[in-house]
Amino acid sequence: MTADERAETARNNFLQGYNCSQSVVLAFPDVLEQAGLDPSVAARLASPFGGGMGRMREVCGAVSGMLMVLGLAQGYDEAKAFAAKKELYQKVQTLCKRYGDENGSIVCRELLGLGKGPDAPTPQRRTDSYYRKRPCPELCACAARILAEHLDED
């Protein structure tokens, strides 16, 4: 898949009802498959990260999803892998900086123009007016595109 196709898949995933984190994770089925991770398991794993971690409005769920896939594709699994950890953290910081530069922040509440603190844990119904006032589909597309371009470069 091209970066644009992954971006469109992430956007469509959100519009179908997946949360922001799930939307990005599920835009990378090939990475999930290579890691031996079933898409339904990946969707469950990403599910708490929507709304900036359970609607606490912290780190954007699209960013969390982007980093989950990065970990599957280029992460490490040894406790003392210092060099690999350093290399991965550099990639995390680079991807997050790019996302923040393009969107103004990586923090959900800032991206949505909300006040401090968490929202109620009850998700809002996905209606036409919900989608009109939320940048989330485009944020999901952005995160998927940034990650896809990074993976294509490596």
DSSP file (Angstrom, degrees, kcal/mol; ACC not computed):
  #  RESIDUE AA STRUCTURE BP1 BP2  ACC     N-H-->O    O-->H-N    N-H-->O    O-->H-N    TCO  KAPPA ALPHA  PHI   PSI    X-CA   Y-CA   Z-CA
    1    1 A M              0   0    0      0, 0.0     2,-0.1     0, 0.0    29,-0.0   0.000 360.0 360.0 360.0 143.1    0.0    0.0    0.0
    2    2 A T     >  -     0   0    0      1,-0.1     4,-2.4   150,-0.0     5,-0.2  -0.367 360.0-106.2 -79.5 167.3    1.2    3.5   -0.7
    3    3 A A  H  > S+     0   0    0      1,-0.2     4,-2.3     2,-0.2     5,-0.1   0.892 123.1  51.6 -61.0 -39.4    1.3    6.2    2.0
    4    4 A D  H  > S+     0   0    0      2,-0.2     4,-2.4     1,-0.2    -1,-0.2   0.885 109.0  50.2 -66.3 -37.8   -1.8    7.8    0.5
    5    5 A E  H  > S+     0   0    0      2,-0.2     4,-2.3     1,-0.2    -2,-0.2   0.898 110.9  48.7 -67.1 -39.7   -3.7    4.5    0.5
    6    6 A R  H  X S+     0   0    0     -4,-2.4     4,-2.7     2,-0.2    -2,-0.2   0.906 110.8  51.3 -65.1 -40.6   -2.8    3.9    4.2
    7    7 A A  H  X S+     0   0    0     -4,-2.3     4,-2.4     1,-0.2    -2,-0.2   0.929 111.5  46.9 -61.2 -45.3   -3.9    7.5    5.0
    8    8 A E  H  X S+     0   0    0     -4,-2.4     4,-2.6     2,-0.2    -2,-0.2   0.884 111.4  51.7 -65.6 -38.2   -7.3    6.9    3.2
    9    9 A T  H  X S+     0   0    0     -4,-2.3     4,-2.7     2,-0.2    -2,-0.2   0.929 110.5  48.1 -63.0 -45.4   -7.7    3.5    5.0
   10   10 A A  H  X S+     0   0    0     -4,-2.7     4,-2.0     2,-0.2    -2,-0.2   0.923 112.3  49.4 -61.9 -44.1   -7.1    5.1    8.4
   11   11 A R  H  X S+     0   0    0     -4,-2.4     4,-2.2     1,-0.2    -2,-0.2   0.941 113.6  46.1 -58.4 -48.8   -9.6    7.9    7.6
   12   12 A N  H  X S+     0   0    0     -4,-2.6     4,-1.5     1,-0.2    -2,-0.2   0.866 107.4  57.4 -65.2 -36.5  -12.2    5.4    6.5
   13   13 A N  H  X>S+     0   0    0     -4,-2.7     5,-2.0     1,-0.2     4,-0.6   0.927 109.0  46.6 -58.7 -43.9  -11.6    3.2    9.5
   14   14 A F  H ><5S+     0   0    0     -4,-2.0     3,-1.4     1,-0.2    -2,-0.2   0.922 110.1  52.5 -64.6 -42.8  -12.4    6.2   11.7
   15   15 A L  H 3<5S+     0   0    0     -4,-2.2    -1,-0.2     1,-0.3    -2,-0.2   0.735 104.4  57.7 -66.7 -21.3  -15.5    7.0    9.7
   16   16 A Q  H 3<5S-     0   0    0     -4,-1.5    -1,-0.3    -3,-0.3    -2,-0.2   0.615 130.1 -92.2 -81.7 -13.4  -16.6    3.4   10.1
   17   17 A G  T <<5S+     0   0    0     -3,-1.4    -3,-0.2    -4,-0.6    -2,-0.1   0.352  80.6 133.7 120.7  -6.6  -16.5    3.8   13.9
   18   18 A Y      < -     0   0    0     -5,-2.0    -1,-0.4     1,-0.1    -2,-0.0  -0.420  59.7-109.9 -68.3 152.1  -13.1    2.7   15.0
   19   19 A N     >  -     0   0    0      1,-0.1     4,-2.6    -2,-0.1     5,-0.2  -0.264  36.2 -95.2 -75.2 174.3  -11.4    5.0   17.5
   20   20 A C  H  > S+     0   0    0      1,-0.2     4,-1.5     2,-0.2     5,-0.2   0.885 123.4  46.7 -60.7 -43.1   -8.4    7.0   16.4
   21   21 A S  H  > S+     0   0    0      1,-0.2     4,-2.4     2,-0.2    -1,-0.2   0.941 114.2  46.6 -66.7 -47.7   -5.8    4.6   17.6
   22   22 A Q  H  > S+     0   0    0     24,-0.2     4,-2.8     1,-0.2    -2,-0.2   0.890 107.2  59.8 -59.3 -39.9   -7.5    1.6   16.1
   23   23 A S  H  < S+     0   0    0     -4,-2.6     4,-0.3     1,-0.2    -1,-0.2   0.888 110.3  40.3 -59.1 -41.5   -8.0    3.4   12.8
   24   24 A V  H >< S+     0   0    0     -4,-1.5     3,-1.4    -3,-0.2    -1,-0.2   0.935 114.7  51.1 -74.0 -46.9   -4.2    3.9   12.4
   25   25 A V  H >< S+     0   0    0     -4,-2.4     3,-1.5     1,-0.3    -2,-0.2   0.914 108.8  51.6 -56.9 -44.4   -3.2    0.4   13.6
   26   26 A L  T 3< S+     0   0    0     -4,-2.8    -1,-0.3     1,-0.3    -2,-0.2   0.543  94.0  72.9 -75.3  -5.3   -5.7   -1.3   11.2
   27   27 A A  T <  S+     0   0    0     -3,-1.4    -1,-0.3    -4,-0.3    -2,-0.2   0.429  93.4  58.8 -82.6   0.8   -4.3    0.7    8.2
   28   28 A F    <>  +     0   0    0     -3,-1.5     4,-2.2    -4,-0.2     3,-0.4  -0.431  57.4 151.0-126.0  57.0   -1.2   -1.5    8.4
   29   29 A P  H  > S+     0   0    0      0, 0.0     4,-2.5     0, 0.0     5,-0.1   0.823  74.0  56.5 -61.6 -30.7   -2.5   -5.1    8.0
   30   30 A D  H  > S+     0   0    0      2,-0.2     4,-2.5     1,-0.2     5,-0.1   0.888 107.7  47.3 -67.5 -38.9    0.8   -6.2    6.4
   31   31 A V  H  > S+     0   0    0     -3,-0.4     4,-1.7     2,-0.2    -1,-0.2   0.911 112.3  50.5 -67.9 -41.8    2.8   -5.1    9.4
   32   32 A L  H  <>S+     0   0    0     -4,-2.2     5,-3.1     1,-0.2     4,-0.4   0.935 112.0  47.8 -59.1 -45.8    0.3   -6.8   11.7
   33   33 A E  H ><5S+     0   0    0     -4,-2.5     3,-1.5     1,-0.2    -2,-0.2   0.917 109.3  51.9 -63.1 -44.6    0.6  -10.0    9.7
   34   34 A Q  H 3<5S+     0   0    0     -4,-2.5    -1,-0.2     1,-0.3    -2,-0.2   0.824 111.0  49.1 -62.1 -30.6    4.4   -9.9    9.7
   35   35 A A  T 3<5S-     0   0    0     -4,-1.7    -1,-0.3    -5,-0.1    -2,-0.2   0.475 116.4-116.4 -86.2  -2.4    4.3   -9.6   13.5
   36   36 A G  T < 5 +     0   0    0     -3,-1.5     2,-0.6    -4,-0.4    -3,-0.2   0.788  67.8 142.5  73.7  27.5    1.9  -12.5   13.8
   37   37 A L      < -     0   0    0     -5,-3.1    -1,-0.2    -6,-0.2    -2,-0.1  -0.903  48.8-134.4-109.8 117.8   -0.9  -10.2   15.2
   38   38 A D    >>  -     0   0    0     -2,-0.6     4,-2.5     1,-0.1     3,-0.5  -0.427  21.0-123.2 -64.5 138.7   -4.4  -10.9   14.2
   39   39 A P  H 3> S+     0   0    0      0, 0.0     4,-2.6     0, 0.0     5,-0.2   0.842 111.6  54.1 -55.3 -35.3   -6.3   -7.6   13.3
   40   40 A S  H 3> S+     0   0    0      2,-0.2     4,-1.8     1,-0.2     5,-0.1   0.877 109.8  47.2 -68.7 -34.7   -9.0   -8.2   15.9
   41   41 A V  H <> S+     0   0    0     -3,-0.5     4,-2.6     2,-0.2    -1,-0.2   0.909 112.1  50.3 -68.8 -42.0   -6.3   -8.6   18.6
   42   42 A A  H  X S+     0   0    0     -4,-2.5     4,-2.3     1,-0.2    -2,-0.2   0.901 108.6  52.4 -61.9 -41.0   -4.6   -5.5   17.3
   43   43 A A  H  X S+     0   0    0     -4,-2.6     4,-1.1    -5,-0.2    -1,-0.2   0.903 111.3  46.5 -62.7 -40.8   -7.9   -3.6   17.4
   44   44 A R  H  < S+     0   0    0     -4,-1.8     3,-0.3     2,-0.2    -2,-0.2   0.911 111.2  52.0 -66.8 -41.2   -8.5   -4.7   21.0
   45   45 A L  H  < S+     0   0    0     -4,-2.6    -2,-0.2     1,-0.2    -1,-0.2   0.888 115.3  41.5 -61.4 -39.4   -4.9   -3.8   22.0
   46   46 A A  H >< S+     0   0    0     -4,-2.3     3,-1.7     1,-0.2     4,-0.3   0.643  91.5  91.6 -81.9 -15.6   -5.4   -0.3   20.5
   47   47 A S  G >< S+     0   0    0     -4,-1.1     3,-1.0    -3,-0.3     7,-0.2   0.788  79.9  54.1 -58.9 -34.4   -8.9    0.2   21.9
   48   48 A P  G 3  S+     0   0    0      0, 0.0     6,-1.1     0, 0.0    -1,-0.3   0.670  97.7  67.7 -72.8 -12.1   -8.0    1.9   25.2
   49   49 A F  G X> S+     0   0    0     -3,-1.7     4,-1.5     4,-0.3     3,-0.7   0.500  72.2 113.0 -89.7  -3.3   -5.9    4.6   23.4
   50   50 A G  H <>>S+     0   0    0     -3,-1.0     5,-1.6    -4,-0.3     4,-1.0  -0.317  75.4  24.7 -65.9 151.2   -8.8    6.4   21.7
   51   51 A G  H 345S-     0   0    0      3,-0.2     6,-2.3     1,-0.2     7,-0.3   0.823 142.9 -53.5  66.0  31.1   -9.6    9.9   22.8
   52   52 A G  H <45S-     0   0    0     -3,-0.7     6,-2.3     5,-0.2    -1,-0.2   0.937 122.8 -27.2  68.1  45.1   -6.1   10.5   24.1
   53   53 A M  H ><5S-     0   0    0     -4,-1.5     3,-1.1     4,-0.1    -4,-0.3   0.966 137.3 -21.1  75.4  83.0   -6.2    7.4   26.2
   54   54 A G  T 3<5S-     0   0    0     -6,-1.1    -3,-0.2    -4,-1.0    -5,-0.1   0.855 122.5 -57.7  61.6  38.7   -9.8    6.6   27.2
   55   55 A R  T 3 <S+     0   0    0     -5,-1.6    64,-2.8     1,-0.1    -1,-0.3   0.713 104.5 125.4  63.7  23.0  -11.0   10.2   26.6
   56   56 A M  S <  S-     0   0    0     -3,-1.1    -4,-0.2    62,-0.2    -3,-0.1   0.592  72.0-132.5 -81.2 -10.8   -8.5   11.6   29.1
   57   57 A R        +     0   0    0     -6,-2.3    52,-1.5    -7,-0.1    -5,-0.2   0.827  63.0 126.3  65.7  36.4   -7.4   13.8   26.1
   58   58 A E        +     0   0    0     -6,-2.3    50,-3.6     1,-0.3    51,-0.3   0.417  68.0   3.9 -91.4-128.7   -3.7   13.2   26.6
   59   59 A V  B    S-A  107   0A   0     48,-0.3    -1,-0.3    -7,-0.2    48,-0.3  -0.375  94.3 -98.7 -61.1 130.6   -1.5   12.0   23.7
   60   60 A C     >  -     0   0    0     46,-3.2     4,-2.1    -8,-0.2     3,-0.5  -0.194  24.1-132.2 -50.9 133.9   -3.6   11.8   20.5
   61   61 A G  H  > S+     0   0    0      1,-0.2     4,-2.7     2,-0.2     5,-0.2   0.812 106.8  59.8 -61.2 -31.3   -4.8    8.2   19.9
   62   62 A A  H  > S+     0   0    0      2,-0.2     4,-2.2     1,-0.2    -1,-0.2   0.883 106.5  47.7 -64.3 -36.8   -3.7    8.5   16.2
   63   63 A V  H  > S+     0   0    0     -3,-0.5     4,-2.4     2,-0.2    -2,-0.2   0.917 110.7  51.1 -67.6 -43.9   -0.1    9.1   17.5
   64   64 A S  H  X S+     0   0    0     -4,-2.1     4,-2.1     1,-0.2    -2,-0.2   0.923 111.4  48.0 -59.1 -43.7   -0.4    6.2   19.9
   65   65 A G  H  X S+     0   0    0     -4,-2.7     4,-2.2     1,-0.2    -1,-0.2   0.912 109.4  53.2 -62.2 -43.1   -1.6    3.9   17.0
   66   66 A M  H  X S+     0   0    0     -4,-2.2     4,-2.0     1,-0.2    -1,-0.2   0.904 111.3  46.4 -57.6 -42.5    1.3    5.2   14.9
   67   67 A L  H  X S+     0   0    0     -4,-2.4     4,-2.3     2,-0.2    -1,-0.2   0.826 107.2  56.8 -74.8 -31.1    3.8    4.3   17.6
   68   68 A M  H  X S+     0   0    0     -4,-2.1     4,-1.9     2,-0.2    -1,-0.2   0.938 110.6  44.5 -61.5 -45.2    2.2    0.8   18.2
   69   69 A V  H  X S+     0   0    0     -4,-2.2     4,-2.5     2,-0.2     5,-0.2   0.895 110.1  55.1 -67.6 -38.9    2.8    0.0   14.5
   70   70 A L  H  X S+     0   0    0     -4,-2.0     4,-3.6     1,-0.2     5,-0.4   0.928 107.5  50.9 -56.8 -44.5    6.3    1.4   14.6
   71   71 A G  H  X S+     0   0    0     -4,-2.3     4,-1.8     1,-0.2    -1,-0.2   0.893 110.6  48.0 -61.2 -40.6    7.0   -0.9   17.5
   72   72 A L  H  < S+     0   0    0     -4,-1.9    -1,-0.2     2,-0.2    -2,-0.2   0.899 120.2  38.1 -64.8 -39.9    5.7   -3.9   15.6
   73   73 A A  H  < S+     0   0    0     -4,-2.5    -2,-0.2    -5,-0.1    -3,-0.2   0.862 139.9   5.6 -80.8 -37.7    7.7   -3.0   12.5
   74   74 A Q  H  < S+     0   0    0     -4,-3.6    -3,-0.2    -5,-0.2    -2,-0.2   0.229  96.3 118.2-137.3  14.6   11.0   -1.7   14.0
   75   75 A G     <  -     0   0    0     -4,-1.8     2,-0.3    -5,-0.4    -4,-0.1  -0.079  54.2-122.1 -78.5-178.6   10.8   -2.3   17.8
   76   76 A Y        -     0   0    0      1,-0.1    -1,-0.1     2,-0.0    -2,-0.1  -0.824  13.3-167.0-122.6 161.2   13.0   -4.4   20.0
   77   77 A D        +     0   0    0     -2,-0.3     2,-0.5     3,-0.0    -1,-0.1   0.233  56.5  98.2-135.9  14.3   12.2   -7.3   22.3
   78   78 A E    >   -     0   0    0      1,-0.1     3,-1.6     3,-0.1     6,-0.0  -0.899  67.6-136.4-108.0 135.8   15.3   -7.8   24.4
   79   79 A A  T 3  S+     0   0    0     -2,-0.5    -1,-0.1     1,-0.3    -3,-0.0   0.818 103.2  39.9 -58.8 -35.0   15.5   -6.3   27.9
   80   80 A K  T 3  S+     0   0    0      1,-0.1     2,-2.1    -3,-0.0    -1,-0.3   0.017  73.7 127.5-107.7  28.1   19.1   -5.0   27.5
   81   81 A A    <>  +     0   0    0     -3,-1.6     4,-2.7     1,-0.2     5,-0.2  -0.449  25.2 160.4 -83.6  66.9   18.9   -3.8   23.9
   82   82 A F  H  > S+     0   0    0     -2,-2.1     4,-2.6     1,-0.2    -1,-0.2   0.910  70.9  46.5 -58.6 -48.1   20.2   -0.3   24.8
   83   83 A A  H  > S+     0   0    0     -3,-0.3     4,-2.4     1,-0.2    -1,-0.2   0.909 114.4  47.8 -64.0 -41.9   21.3    0.6   21.2
   84   84 A A  H  > S+     0   0    0      2,-0.2     4,-2.5     1,-0.2    -1,-0.2   0.883 111.5  51.2 -65.9 -38.1   18.0   -0.6   19.8
   85   85 A K  H  X S+     0   0    0     -4,-2.7     4,-2.8     2,-0.2    -2,-0.2   0.936 110.8  48.0 -63.3 -46.5   16.0    1.3   22.4
   86   86 A K  H  X S+     0   0    0     -4,-2.6     4,-2.0     1,-0.2    -2,-0.2   0.925 112.5  48.8 -60.1 -45.5   17.9    4.5   21.6
   87   87 A E  H  X S+     0   0    0     -4,-2.4     4,-1.8     1,-0.2    -1,-0.2   0.910 113.0  47.3 -62.3 -43.4   17.4    4.1   17.9
   88   88 A L  H  X S+     0   0    0     -4,-2.5     4,-2.6     1,-0.2    -2,-0.2   0.925 110.1  51.8 -65.3 -44.3   13.7    3.4   18.4
   89   89 A Y  H  X S+     0   0    0     -4,-2.8     4,-2.5     1,-0.2    -1,-0.2   0.856 107.1  54.1 -62.8 -34.3   13.2    6.4   20.7
   90   90 A Q  H  X S+     0   0    0     -4,-2.0     4,-2.2    -5,-0.2    -1,-0.2   0.916 109.6  47.7 -63.2 -41.9   14.9    8.6   18.1
   91   91 A K  H  X S+     0   0    0     -4,-1.8     4,-2.8     2,-0.2     5,-0.3   0.911 110.1  52.6 -64.5 -42.1   12.4    7.4   15.6
   92   92 A V  H  X S+     0   0    0     -4,-2.6     4,-2.8     1,-0.2     5,-0.2   0.943 110.9  46.6 -57.1 -49.1    9.6    8.1   18.0
   93   93 A Q  H  X S+     0   0    0     -4,-2.5     4,-2.1     1,-0.2    -1,-0.2   0.881 112.8  49.8 -64.3 -37.8   10.7   11.6   18.6
   94   94 A T  H  X S+     0   0    0     -4,-2.2     4,-2.2     2,-0.2    -1,-0.2   0.937 113.8  44.6 -65.4 -46.9   11.2   12.3   14.9
   95   95 A L  H  X S+     0   0    0     -4,-2.8     4,-2.5     1,-0.2    -2,-0.2   0.914 114.8  48.4 -64.9 -42.9    7.7   11.0   14.0
   96   96 A C  H  X S+     0   0    0     -4,-2.8     4,-2.8    -5,-0.3    -1,-0.2   0.878 110.3  51.7 -66.8 -36.9    6.0   12.8   16.8
   97   97 A K  H  X S+     0   0    0     -4,-2.1     4,-3.0    -5,-0.2    -1,-0.2   0.932 110.5  48.6 -63.7 -44.3    7.8   16.1   15.9
   98   98 A R  H  X S+     0   0    0     -4,-2.2     4,-2.2     2,-0.2    -2,-0.2   0.933 113.1  46.9 -61.8 -45.5    6.6   15.7   12.3
   99   99 A Y  H  X S+     0   0    0     -4,-2.5     4,-1.9     1,-0.2     6,-0.3   0.927 114.5  47.6 -61.2 -45.3    3.1   15.1   13.4
  100  100 A G  H  X S+     0   0    0     -4,-2.8     4,-2.7     1,-0.2    -2,-0.2   0.889 110.6  51.5 -63.8 -40.1    3.2   18.0   15.9
  101  101 A D  H  < S+     0   0    0     -4,-3.0    -1,-0.2     1,-0.2    -2,-0.2   0.893 114.2  43.8 -63.6 -39.2    4.7   20.3   13.2
  102  102 A E  H  < S+     0   0    0     -4,-2.2    -1,-0.2    -5,-0.2    -2,-0.2   0.797 129.0  25.5 -75.4 -28.7    1.9   19.4   10.8
  103  103 A N  H  < S-     0   0    0     -4,-1.9    -2,-0.2    -5,-0.2    -3,-0.2   0.513 102.8-113.1-118.5  -7.8   -1.0   19.6   13.3
  104  104 A G  S  < S+     0   0    0     -4,-2.7     2,-0.3    -5,-0.2    -4,-0.2   0.276  87.4  13.2  94.4 -11.4    0.2   22.0   16.0
  105  105 A S        -     0   0    0     -6,-0.3    -2,-0.1    -5,-0.1    -3,-0.0  -0.968  54.4-135.9-175.2 166.9    0.4   19.4   18.8
  106  106 A I  S    S+     0   0    0     -2,-0.3   -46,-3.2    -3,-0.0     2,-0.5   0.236  78.5 101.8-114.6   7.0    0.4   15.7   19.6
  107  107 A V  B  >  -A   59   0A   0    -48,-0.3     4,-2.4     1,-0.1     3,-0.4  -0.818  68.4-142.5 -98.9 125.4   -2.0   16.2   22.5
  108  108 A C  H  > S+     0   0    0    -50,-3.6     4,-2.2    -2,-0.5     5,-0.2   0.898  98.3  50.7 -51.5 -52.7   -5.6   15.3   21.9
  109  109 A R  H  >>S+     0   0    0    -52,-1.5     5,-3.1   -51,-0.3     4,-0.5   0.850 112.8  47.4 -61.7 -33.7   -7.2   18.2   24.0
  110  110 A E  H  45S+     0   0    0     -3,-0.4     3,-0.5   -53,-0.2    -1,-0.2   0.889 110.8  50.8 -72.9 -39.7   -5.0   20.7   22.1
  111  111 A L  H  <5S+     0   0    0     -4,-2.4    -2,-0.2     1,-0.2    -1,-0.2   0.841 117.1  40.8 -64.7 -33.2   -5.8   19.3   18.7
  112  112 A L  H  <5S-     0   0    0     -4,-2.2    -1,-0.2    -5,-0.2    -2,-0.2   0.476 110.7-119.6 -94.7  -3.5   -9.6   19.4   19.5
  113  113 A G  T  <5 +     0   0    0     -4,-0.5    -3,-0.2    -3,-0.5     2,-0.2   0.865  61.3 150.6  68.8  36.1   -9.4   22.8   21.2
  114  114 A L      < -     0   0    0     -5,-3.1    -1,-0.2    -6,-0.2     3,-0.1  -0.548  45.3-108.1 -98.2 163.9  -10.7   21.5   24.6
  115  115 A G        -     0   0    0      1,-0.2    -1,-0.2    -2,-0.2     2,-0.0  -0.065  52.9 -64.7 -75.9-175.4  -10.0   22.6   28.1
  116  116 A K  S    S+     0   0    0     -7,-0.0    -1,-0.2     2,-0.0   -59,-0.1  -0.291  92.0  30.4 -70.8 155.8   -7.9   20.9   30.7
  117  117 A G  S    S-     0   0    0    -61,-0.1     2,-0.0   -60,-0.1    -3,-0.0   0.053  91.1 -49.9  88.4 167.9   -8.7   17.5   32.1
  118  118 A P        -     0   0    0      0, 0.0   -62,-0.2     0, 0.0     2,-0.2  -0.312  46.6-127.4 -75.3 157.8  -10.4   14.3   31.0
  119  119 A D        -     0   0    0    -64,-2.8    -2,-0.0   -68,-0.2   -62,-0.0  -0.506  47.2 -73.9 -88.9 168.2  -13.8   14.1   29.3
  120  120 A A        -     0   0    0     -2,-0.2    -1,-0.2     1,-0.1     0, 0.0  -0.323  46.7-118.0 -56.9 149.1  -16.5   11.8   30.6
  121  121 A P  S    S+     0   0    0      0, 0.0    -1,-0.1     0, 0.0   -65,-0.1   0.628  86.8 100.9 -71.1 -11.2  -15.7    8.2   29.7
  122  122 A T  S    S-     0   0    0    -67,-0.1    -2,-0.1     1,-0.1     2,-0.0  -0.633  74.0-131.6 -78.3 119.1  -18.8    7.9   27.6
  123  123 A P        -     0   0    0      0, 0.0     2,-0.2     0, 0.0    -1,-0.1  -0.320  23.1-109.5 -67.1 151.9  -17.9    8.2   23.9
  124  124 A Q        -     0   0    0      1,-0.1     2,-0.1     6,-0.0     0, 0.0  -0.501  36.0-100.2 -78.2 150.9  -20.0   10.5   21.8
  125  125 A R        -     0   0    0     -2,-0.2     2,-1.1     1,-0.1     5,-0.1  -0.465  36.0-116.1 -67.3 141.0  -22.4    9.1   19.1
  126  126 A R        +     0   0    0     -2,-0.1     2,-0.2     4,-0.1    -1,-0.1  -0.711  55.3 152.1 -84.3 100.9  -20.9    9.3   15.7
  127  127 A T     >  -     0   0    0     -2,-1.1     4,-2.2     1,-0.1     5,-0.2  -0.707  61.3 -97.6-120.8 172.5  -23.3   11.6   13.8
  128  128 A D  H  > S+     0   0    0     -2,-0.2     4,-1.9     1,-0.2     5,-0.1   0.903 126.0  49.9 -58.7 -40.8  -22.9   13.9   10.9
  129  129 A S  H  > S+     0   0    0      2,-0.2     4,-1.5     1,-0.2    -1,-0.2   0.868 106.8  55.7 -68.9 -34.2  -22.4   16.9   13.3
  130  130 A Y  H  > S+     0   0    0      1,-0.2     4,-0.6     2,-0.2     3,-0.4   0.952 110.8  44.4 -57.5 -50.1  -19.8   14.9   15.2
  131  131 A Y  H  < S+     0   0    0     -4,-2.2     3,-0.5     1,-0.2    -2,-0.2   0.823 108.5  58.1 -67.7 -31.1  -17.8   14.4   12.1
  132  132 A R  H  < S+     0   0    0     -4,-1.9    -1,-0.2     1,-0.2    -2,-0.2   0.829 112.3  39.4 -67.9 -31.4  -18.2   18.0   11.0
  133  133 A K  H  < S+     0   0    0     -4,-1.5    -1,-0.2    -3,-0.4    -2,-0.2   0.450 104.0  79.2-100.2   1.1  -16.6   19.4   14.2
  134  134 A R     <  -     0   0    0     -4,-0.6     4,-0.2    -3,-0.5   -22,-0.1  -0.910  54.4-163.1-113.0 133.6  -13.8   16.9   14.6
  135  135 A P    >>  +     0   0    0      0, 0.0     4,-2.1     0, 0.0     3,-0.7   0.395  63.5 110.3 -84.8   4.2  -10.5   16.8   12.8
  136  136 A C  H 3>  +     0   0    0      1,-0.3     4,-2.6     2,-0.2     5,-0.2   0.831  69.2  53.9 -56.8 -42.7  -10.0   13.2   13.9
  137  137 A P  H 3> S+     0   0    0      0, 0.0     4,-2.0     0, 0.0    -1,-0.3   0.919 114.0  43.9 -58.2 -39.5  -10.4   11.5   10.5
  138  138 A E  H <> S+     0   0    0     -3,-0.7     4,-2.5     2,-0.2    -2,-0.2   0.846 111.2  53.7 -73.0 -33.0   -7.8   13.8    9.0
  139  139 A L  H  X S+     0   0    0     -4,-2.1     4,-2.4     2,-0.2    -1,-0.2   0.894 109.0  49.3 -66.6 -39.0   -5.5   13.3   12.1
  140  140 A C  H  X S+     0   0    0     -4,-2.6     4,-2.3    -5,-0.2    -2,-0.2   0.925 111.6  49.1 -62.8 -44.6   -5.7    9.5   11.6
  141  141 A A  H  X S+     0   0    0     -4,-2.0     4,-2.5    -5,-0.2    -2,-0.2   0.910 110.6  51.2 -61.0 -42.5   -4.9    9.9    7.9
  142  142 A C  H  X S+     0   0    0     -4,-2.5     4,-2.8     2,-0.2     5,-0.2   0.934 110.2  47.8 -61.7 -48.0   -1.9   12.2    8.8
  143  143 A A  H  X S+     0   0    0     -4,-2.4     4,-2.3     1,-0.2     5,-0.2   0.909 113.5  47.9 -61.5 -42.8   -0.5    9.7   11.3
  144  144 A A  H  X S+     0   0    0     -4,-2.3     4,-2.6     2,-0.2    -1,-0.2   0.906 112.9  48.6 -65.2 -41.3   -0.8    6.8    8.9
  145  145 A R  H  X S+     0   0    0     -4,-2.5     4,-2.6    -5,-0.2     5,-0.2   0.934 111.2  49.4 -64.6 -46.5    0.8    8.8    6.1
  146  146 A I  H  X S+     0   0    0     -4,-2.8     4,-2.1     1,-0.2    -2,-0.2   0.929 114.8  44.4 -59.2 -46.6    3.7    9.9    8.3
  147  147 A L  H  X S+     0   0    0     -4,-2.3     4,-3.0    -5,-0.2     5,-0.2   0.922 112.4  51.6 -66.0 -43.0    4.4    6.4    9.5
  148  148 A A  H  X S+     0   0    0     -4,-2.6     4,-2.3     1,-0.2    -2,-0.2   0.915 110.2  49.1 -61.4 -42.4    4.0    4.9    6.0
  149  149 A E  H  X S+     0   0    0     -4,-2.6     4,-1.5     2,-0.2    -1,-0.2   0.903 111.9  49.6 -63.6 -39.9    6.5    7.4    4.6
  150  150 A H  H  X S+     0   0    0     -4,-2.1     4,-1.8    -5,-0.2     3,-0.3   0.941 112.0  47.0 -62.3 -47.4    8.9    6.6    7.4
  151  151 A L  H  < S+     0   0    0     -4,-3.0    -2,-0.2     1,-0.2    -1,-0.2   0.863 110.4  53.0 -65.0 -35.0    8.6    2.8    6.8
  152  152 A D  H  < S+     0   0    0     -4,-2.3    -1,-0.2    -5,-0.2    -2,-0.2   0.819 108.3  51.6 -67.9 -30.4    9.1    3.3    3.1
  153  153 A E  H  <        0   0    0     -4,-1.5    -2,-0.2    -3,-0.3    -1,-0.2   0.848 360.0 360.0 -75.1 -34.6   12.3    5.2    3.7
  154  154 A D     <        0   0    0     -4,-1.8    -1,-0.2    -5,-0.1    -2,-0.2   0.476 360.0 360.0 -79.7 360.0   13.8    2.6    5.9
